[in-house]
Amino acid sequence: MRGSLASPMKMHGTPHGSSPPPLSNSADTLHDALLASSLELKARALPGASRWCASMALATNVDDSITTNSPAAASSMRVQVALAHASEPTTVMLARGHVEHAEYMRACEATRKLAETDDRAMFMHAYSMHLAAEKARAEAAAAEAAYTDATATPAPASAPIAAAAAAAIAARGDVAPNAPPPVAAHAAGGVTTVPTADPTAAATAGTPGAPGRLPARAFPHDRFGSPSEDELADVERMVAQRARDAIARAAGTAPANPWAMVYWDGAFLCYAHACLASAAGRSSDAAKALATSTLHFPWNWEAWEMLVPLDGALTRDAVAGDAAAAAALHACGTAAHHPVMAEIYRCAQLAHRHEAREAYEVLSSVRSRYFPESDFLLEAMARALYAAQDYDGAQGIYESLYSRDEHNLTGVDTYSNILYVKERYEELSHVAHRCQLWHRYAPESCCVIGNYYSLRGHHEKAARSFQRALRLDRRCVSAWTLLGHEFVEMKNPAAAVSAYRNAVAARPDDYRAWYGLGQTYEVLSLPQHALYYFRKATALRPNDGRMWCAMAQCLESPTVDRRDEAALCYRRAIATGDPEGLAVLRLARLYQRIGDVMGAARFYALALHAAANGGCAPGLAFAEDGAGSRTTPDAGEVSRAAEAALALASDVSTCGTLLSEDVASGRGAEEALLHLAKHWRTCGALELSERFASRLLVCGGAAKEKAKALLRDVRGASMAGHTPPPLGDRWAEDDSEEEEEEDGDDDDDDDDAMEEEEIF
């Protein structure tokens, strides 16, 4: 059986035998395949993927007790894999030990000679070299960060280096076309950091030549060494060729079963090729290699995770006419792959595209059918609910998850974000204490502790906690983003921008970092630059109304002054769902400012509906509004608007409940009722005006006095039997007073209350 796992160039034991039948979806078969894959992944020095397979096998609730002499052992993949590894070369076992102790270059040297003839040794050699390069990059980034923190002011870059850095960042696309001015000019005491070029950019140049022998190192036993770019390119070229050869040989042995064990060597070589290509910046080559690897060995979850963000590269090349990319894209995640893994991969794709509700539904289906006890899928369901802003549901799932294992840290940083948003001091304190006690030096624990300090208002302690998390893991995107939030709270926008940029560099598809950059530049009164980042956030999360509202506010600012586009953004925010009623109220104010009286009336009526019903459901604005974007509605539309406005206002059973709703500044309902009352009084609909104004009498302060004045005018006009002319400037003065009150002028409220006592 050893021959089914080794290259035919150097086989140990019997030659290739018959492969097991194609995998099915039954619980027993899934369980056996997952355990066999866990053993194989552990032998390949992939402990994370091995643990994932073992946990998923445990979640199938199948008895895994198989003895060597039992009848089931003859057909068990797990037993076959275990027997195959019994004759594993000593060199490969030694290299695996070096990898487990993070001595990657020693693993490279141990397998250098055997890798020329053995596919398993070739994988270990290429993968350990990739790990050595990644370790060197991480150490260099940590050293640079430590130097920056120690000096507080980075050394000035020379002109050629600065130009190269600017070109690399512009090519990456994370900076506005018109580069923002230095942030330090807008913040006292801030530290401005100079962005550096992409560390993988240099590896993208050149075309690999013909495969050759593995290059010899000058210092073969230097455990702290790192491979050069030439070595990485040579190894990548060789491992790609060996992967193609291994898969071609296996296709002649088991052409009908792409998951047969004879394909596994080729699949792992493809995975090593993908790791090297991805680190070199060749996302298309990495995606093709990953698609092939997951086709022939579907249980390597680390390969699937790498493929999720690279799927766009396959799509781009397939559209451009690349036949290999088109074939890989067609096979990726479809029936050509294992059906169960294809469904889990689809869940990851949906979550990556921020389609949280759909991801939750698919995850629930997969868990109920195949893995009823899977903590991995349960935590993914909680993250999907968190992304969908269903914080109560996500909190319940996380509490159920941690009740089964208090030492489980999976998703604990997301759980702390939920408790932070809900302002659950006691629960967050308990979670932070548990993390501090049991997992003090885990990055997730530092994020939880930082959230606790932030909720208590200790922003400097929170920032130190997030910085501690980054010292433990520089690629912790959540820590970078939360650190940026804390710098904003500490009035240090320069440091906040630097933190957000690091988050974007670590994960370009993280909308929170783009949104944070937009908010920071908005605070700095740079709406044009903020608009660029908000566009990035809306592209990543198009179904989040908050992103569209933020972009609309930038568009309607005096500096930008693109009100038509702002109105479209507000309408998009309402269409995606406006649970707080902010977008509909702001859109009504915008229509009022641009003179669209009909649009303002319709959306003020919709604001009343949102205040009474807990927000706007998705699509409600477009269903209710048919002429809000036009400034000259006909008489029929005016009549329908009047009926709709009165109907929406009459739906509220208790007027006091409506007026106590917190819409926008807390006076959204009052503002909407007053505007509609004045609007219908100006249009001559005295009965409608009186009914809207009457609802304001339960209020206090200026709104009540304005309603009284309006009722006196309306009733006087009704008794005289004619329609009074529009009040013009007087209403304009009232509107300006209204805007001043929204800014928090409490003294005017006290004066209005005193005048009310004098009237009565």
N, C-alpha and C positions, 0 to 999 in steps of 0.2 A: 504493500500500500504506500510505501514511502515514495514510490515513483509518481504517484498521482499529485504530489505536492512539489516535487523537485523538477528542475529542468531536465529534459532528455539528454542534454549534453553530459550530465553527471548524475546518474540515477543510483540510488541505494536501495537494494531489496528488489521486490518484484516489479515488473513493468506495469504500465497503465492497465488497470482493470476496468471492469464495467462500472459506470457511474450510477449513483442512486437515481431513482425516478424523479421527475420534476416535482418541485415543492408544491404543496397544496395549502389550503387555508385552514385545515383542521388544527385543533388545539395541540394534539400530540405531535403532529409534524412541525408546527411552528416552534413548539418547545424544544424539540430535538435539534432543529436547524439553528435556533438561537444559541443553544448551549455549545454546539459544535463551532459556531462562528465565534463565540466568546473565547474558546480555547485557541482558535486560530489567530484571533486578534491579539491575544495576550502573547502568543509566540512571536508575533510581528512587532512587538514593542509598541502597541497601541492600547494602553491601559484604559483610556477614556471610552473608546468604542467597545472594548471588552466588557467594561462595567455596564455600559448601556445594554448590551445584548443579554448579560446575566440578569439585569433588573427586569427587562421585558420578558425573559423566559420565566422568571418568578411570578410575573403578573398574569401568566396564562392559567395559573391554578392547576397545573398538571404535576402529578407525582414524578419526580425525576430520579427515583431510585432504580437504577439498572445495574445488575451484576454482570460480570464478564461472561458467565456461563449461561445466562438467561437467553431464551429464544429471541428476545427483542434486540439483543446486542449485535446479532449478525447484520441487521439492517439499520442499525443506529449510526447516524452521521457522527455523533459525538464520540462513539467508540472508535470509529475509523480514523477520525482526526487524532485522537489520543494515541492510537497505535502508530500512526504516521510520524508523530513527533517523537516517538521513542528512539528513532534512528536519526535524529537531527544532528547535523555536524557540530562538533565542539566549537568550532570557530564562530558559528552563528550564535550559539548559546553564550559565548564570551562577549560577543558584540552586544547582545541583548542586555547583559548585565551592565556593560558600560553605559548604555543608553538609559537604563533605569537609574543610574547614579549621575546622570547629566554629564558624562564624559564622552561627548559626541565625537570628537576627533579621534579618540582612542578606538571607538567603534569603527570609524572609517578605516583606520589603519589595520585593524584586526581582520576586516573583510576585504581588503583591497585585492589580494591575490585570488581568493576563492570567488570573488564577484565576477571574474572574467569567464567563469564556466558555470556557475550555479545561480539560478534566478533568485532564490531566497536570499543568498548572500548579496546579490546585486541590489535587491530592495533595501536590505539593511544598510548597505553602504550609502546608497543615494539618500535614503530618508535621514540617516544620522548626519550626513553632510548638510542637508537642509536644516535640521535642528541646530547644528553648530552655527550656521549663518544667521538664523533667527536669534539665537542667544547673543551673538556678537552685536547684532543691530539693537537688541533690547538693552544690552550693557552700555552701548554708545549713547543711546537716548537717555538712559538714566544718568550717565556721567555728565552729559550736556545739561540736563535739568538740574543736577546738583551744583554744577558750576554757575548756572544762571541764578539759582537761589542764593548761593554764597556771595556772588558779586553784586547782586541786586540790579546792576545795570549791564546789559550785555555789551561785549566789545563791538565797536563799530565794524561793519562789514565793508570790505573793499568794493569798488564799483563793479568789477566783473562778477564777484560772488553775488552781490545784491541783484544785478541784472539777471543772472541765472536763476536765482531764487524767485524773482518776480515772474519770470517766464514760466517756470515750473508750476507756480501757484495758479497763474492765469490759465495754463493748460488744464489743470485739474478742475477749474471751474468753481472754486469755492469763494471767490472774491468778486465783488461787483466790477463791471467793466470800467467804470470810473473809480479808480482805487480810492478808498476813504482816506482822509487825512489822518495823521498820527493821532491815536486816541488820547495820548498823554496831553495833547494840547487842550483837551476838554475836561480833564480830570486832574485835580491836584494830587500829587503824591503817587500817581500810577506808574507802573513799570511797563514800558513798551517793548515787546519782544519782536525780533526780526524773524519772519517766517523762513524756514529752510526748505530747500528743494526736496522733492519726493526721494527717499532713499533708494527706491526701486527704479528710478528713472534711468540710471546708468546701465542697468541690465537689459533694457529694452532695445539697445542699439546692436546692430550686427545680425548676421545670419549664421546659425550653427553650421559648421563644416561637416566633413565626413567623420563617422565614428572611428575612434582609435583606441589605443590602450589607455588605461587609467593613469593619469600623471602621478609621478612620485613626489612626495612632500620632502622639503628640506629638513624638517624637524618632525619625524614621524611620531614621537612620543610627547609632543607638546600638548598637554591636556587643556591649556588655555588658548590654544591657537584657534584660528578661524579660516575657513576656505576662501580662496581668492575668487574673483569674478570669473576668471578663466577656468578654474577648476569646476565651478558650479555649471558653467556653460557646457563643458566637456561631459560631465556626468549626466546632465539633462539630456544631451544628445544621445548618449549611449543607452540610458534607461528607456527613452522613447523607442529606440530601435528594438531593444530587447523585449519590450512590451508587445510590440506588433508581432514579433516572431513567436512569442509564447502563445498569443491568442490564435495565431494562424495554425500552430501545431495542435492546439486543443480543439479547434474547429474540426479537424480531421478525425478526432477521436470521439467526440460527443457533439455532433452538429445539431441535434434536436433539443438539447438541454443547455441553454446559456448559463444556467446556475451550477453546472456540474463542477466538482472539485478540481477537475483538470484545468479549469479556467482561472483558478484562484491565483496562481503565480502571475499570470498576465494582468489580472485585475489589480493586484497590489503594486506591480510595476507601473501601471497607469496612474495609480494614486500618488506614487512617489514623483512621477513626471508632473502631475498636476500641482503638487506642492512647490516644486522648483519653478514651474512656469508662472504660477500665481505670485510667488515672491519676486520674480523678475518683471512683473507687470504685464505679462502676456495672458490676459484674462480669457481670450478666445481659445488659445491652446489648452489652458487649464480646464476650461469648461468641457471641451471635447474629451479630454483624458478622463475627467470625472464622470462624464456620461457613460463612457465605456467601462470604467471601473465599477460603477454601481450596477451596470447591466449584468456583469459576470460575477460580482460578489455583492449582493444587495444589502448585506447586514452591517456594513461599515458606516455608521451614522455620521462619523466625522466627515466622510466624503460627501454625504448628502448635505450636511450643513455648509460645506464649502461651495457646493453647487448652487445653493439658493441665491446668493447675491450675484453669481456669475451667469445666471440664466439669461440675462439681457444681452450678454456678449454673444451667446449662441444665436439668439433671435436676430441680432444685428447682422451677423455674418450670413445667416440663412437667407435673410432678405437680400443681401448683396450677391447671392448666387453661389455661396460656398456649399457644395454638395455634402461634404463631410459634416459641416455644422448643421445642415438641414436634417440629415439622417440622425445625428445625435440628438437634436432637439425633438424630432418626432418620437424617438424612442424614450426620451427622458420623462420619467414619471407616468408612462402609459402602460398598457398591458404587456409591452415587451419586457418591462421590469417586473420584479416580484409584486403581485397586486397589493399586498399589505403594505410594503414599504412605499409603493407608489402613492397610496392614500396618505400615509404619514408625511411624505414629501409634499403632497398637495397642501396639507395643513400648514407646513412651514412656508410654502410659497404665498398662501393667503395672508399669513401673519406678516410676511415681509412686505406685501403690497398694502398693508394696513386695512385689509378686509376682515376685521376682527369678528364680526358676527358670523360670517360664513365659515371662518376658521374654527370658531367654537362649535358650530353644528357638526362639522366633519370630525373634529376631535372627539366629540361625544359619541358619534356613531362608531368610530374606530375602537374607542375604549370599551363600549358596551359589547361589541361583537367579538373582539379578539383579546383584549388585555383588560379585563374588568378590575384588576388590582394595580394598574400601572400608576405609580407616582409621577413618572415623567409626563404622561399625557394629562394627568390631573393638574400639574403645575402649568402646563401649556394652556389648558382651558382657563385657568385663573389669569394668566397673562393676556389671553384674548379678551376676557371680560374687562380687565383693567384698561386695555387699549380702546375698548368700546365705551369707556367711562361708566361701566356698571360696577362701581366700587363696592357696593354691598354684596353682590354676588361673588366678586373676586375675593373679598375678605372672608366670606364663608368657606370658600374652597381652600384658601390658605390655612385657615384655622383647622379644618378637617385634615389637611395634609400634615401639619405640625403636631397635631394631637397623636398621630401614630408614631412619630419619631421626633423627639424634641431636639435631637442633634442634627437634624436635616437643615442645611443652609440653602437649599435650592429655592431661588426666588425670594429670599428673605429681604433683599433690598427693595424689590417691587412691593412686597407686603408693607414695608416701612413707609414707602411713598403713599400707599393707600391710607395708612393710619395718619400720616402727616396731613393729607388733604382733608380727611374727616376730622382732624384735630382731636384725635383720641390720645390724650396725654398718658393715661394710665396704661393702656395696652402697649403703646410705643415704648414706654419706660420699661415694661416687663420684657419686651423683645430685646431692647438694647442691653438690659442687664444679663439676659441669657447669652447673647452673643459675646459680651465682654467676659463672661465667666468661662465659656467653653471654647470659643473660637476667636480669641482676641486678635490674632494676627492674620485673619482672613479679610480680603478686601471687602467682601459683602458685610462683614461685621462693622468695619470702619464706616461704611455708608449708612448703616442703621444708626450707629452712634451719632454720626453727623446729622442725620435727620432729627434725632431726638434733641440735640443741642439747638438746632435751627428752630424747631417748634417752640422751644423755651425762650427763644430770642437771643441766645448766645452765639452770634454769628461767627465770631472769631474762633471759638472752640469748634464750631461746625466745620469751618474752613480747614482747620488743622486736621480734623478727622478725615476729611476727604483727601487732603494731601498725603496723609499716612496711607490711605488706600491706594493712591497712585504710586507711592514708593514701593508698595508690594506688587502692584500690577499696573504698568504704564498704559495698558490697553483697556483699562476699565472705563468704558464709555460713560456709564452712569455716574462714576465719580467725577469725571471731567465736567459733565453737564451740571451736576449739583454744585460743584465748586464754582462754576460760573454764576449760578443763582445766588450763592452766598456773597460773592464779590459785588453783585448788583445791590444786594441788601446793605453791604458795607460802603456803598457809594464809591466803588473803585471800578469804573467801567473799563479801564485799560486792562486790568487783570482779568475781568470777566470776558472780554473779547478774546484774550489769549486762551483762556480755558475752553471757551466754546469752539475756537478754531482747532484746538487739539482734539476735542470730541468729534468734530467733523472729519478730521484727518484719520482718526481711528475707525470711524464708521460713517461714511458719507450718507447713508440712508436713514440716519437718526434725525427725525424732524424736530425733536426738542432742541437740539443744538442750533439748528438753523433758526428756529423760532426765537431762541434766546439771543442770538446775534441781532435779529431784527428788533427785538425789544430794547436791547442795549443801545443801538444806534438811534432808536426813536427817543430814548431818554436824553441822548446827546443832541437832540434837535437836528438830526440828519435824516429826514424822512425818505429822501431819494435813495440813500444807501440802505436804509431799513427795508424799503420796498423790495430790493433785490433779494434779501434773505427771506422775506415773507413769501415771495414767489417760490423760492426753493421749498419752503415748508408746505405750501399748498400743493405743489406738485407731488410731494411725498405723501401727503395726507389730504386728499381732495374732499373727503367726506367729513371733515372736522370744521364746523362753523366758526370756531375760534380763529383758525388760520385766515379765513376769508374776512372776518371782522377786522382783524389786525391789518390786513392789506387795504381794506376799504378806508380805515382811518388814515393811513398814510396817503392814499390817493386824494382824500378830501381835505388834506392839510393845506394851508395857504401857500406853502412853498411849491407843492406839486400841482394842486388845484385841477384835478381831473375827476370832476364830480360824476360824470356819466359812467365812467368805469367804476367809481366807488359804489354807485347805485347797483350796478351789475354784481359786484362782489357781495353786497349786502343781500341781494336777492338769492345769490348762490348759498350764502350762509343760512338763510331761512329755509331754502329748499332741502338742505342737508339735515335740518332739525335745529331748532333754536330753543333749547329747554329753559333758558333763563329769560327769553324775550328781549335780549339786548339788541340783536340785529334788527328786528322789526321796528323797535322804537327809534334807533338811530337812522334807519331808512326813512321813517316818517319825518324826522327832523330835517333830513337832507332834502326830501321833496319840498318841504315847507320853505327851505332857504332858496331853492332854485326856482320857486314860484309854481310848482306843480300842485295846485290846490287839491285836485281830485286824487292824485296819488298820495298826498299827505293824509287826506281824510280816510282813505281806504286803509292805509297802514296804521294810522292811529286807532282805527276800529279794530284792526288785527292785534294791536298791542293790548287792547282791553281783553280780547279773547285769550291772548297768551297769559295775561295776569290772572285770569279766572281759571284757566285750565292747566296751569303749570308749564307754560311754554307752547311753542308751535311744533306740531308734528311735521315730519318731512313731507314736502310737497304742498303744505297748506297754503303758503303764500301764493303760489302760482294757481292753485285751485280757486282761491278767493279773489285774486286780483287779475283783472283782464285788461285794464287800461291805465295801470299805475305808471307805465313808462311813457305815456303820451300826455301832452300838456293841454290838449283841446278835446276833451271827451264830449260826446253828444249828449242830448237830453235823456235818452234812455239809460245811458251809463250813469248819469247823475242820479236818476231815480233808483236804479238798482243799487248804487253805492249808498244812498240814504237808507234803503230798506236793509241792506246788509249791515250797515253801521248800527242801526237801531236794534236789529236782531242780535248782533254780537253783544251789545250793551245789555239787552234785556235777558240774556242767558244767565246772568249772574243773579243768584238767589238772594244773596245778602250784599248790600252795597258796601257795608263796612268791611267785609272780607276782601272785596275787590280793591278798595282804596288802601288797605293795609298791605297789599302784595308788594314785595320788593322788586320793582322793575327799574333797571338802570340805577338812578340815584335814589330810589325809594319813592319817587314822585311820578313815576311813569304813568300810572293810572290817572292821577289827577291831571297831569299834563294832557293826556289823551282826551279825557272828558271835557276839559276846558277848551281845547282846540276844536273839538267837534261841535261843542255848543256855540262857539263864536263863528265857526264855519257855516253852520246851518242858519244862524241868525243873519249872517251876511248874504246868504243865498235866498233869504226870505222864508225859509221853512221854520216858522216861529214855534210851532208845536214841538218839532224835533229839538230845537234849540232849548226850549224850556225843560224838556224832559232830561236832556243831558246836564243842563245847569243845575237842575234840582238834585241830581245825584251828588253834586259837590257840596251840598249844604251840611253833610255829616262830617266834612273835613274841618280842620282848623286852619288858622293862619291866613295867608294872602289868597289862597285858592277859594276859600269860602267868601271872602269879601269880593273877589272878582265875580264869583257866581251870583252874589246878591246884586251887584251892579248890572250884570247882564240880564238877570230876571226882571229887574225894574224896567230896563229898556224894552225887553220883549213884551212884558205885560202892558206897558204903556202903549206900545205900537199896536197890540191886539185890541185894546180898548178904543184906540183912535180909528181903527179900521183900515190902517194903511201900513205899508212896509217901510220902516225907517231906513234911511240911507246908510251905507257902510260907515263905520266909525273911524276907519282909516288910521290916523296917527295915534289915536288913543289905544287901539289894539296893538299897534307896533310898540308903544311904550310898555304895555303890559307884557308883551313877548320878551322885551329886553330885560324887564324886571324878573321874569320867569327864569331866564338864563342865569342871571346873577344869583338867584336863589339856589339853582342847581349846583353852584360852586360852593355852597355851604355857608351862606350868610344867615346865621341864626339870629342876629340882632333884629333883622327885619321881621322875623316870626314873632319875637317878643313884642315889637311895636304893634304888629297887627292884632295880637291878642289883647293889648291894652286898648286899642281903638274899638275892638269888638265889645269890651266891657262898657265903654262910654256910650256906644250906640244903644245898648240895651239898658 
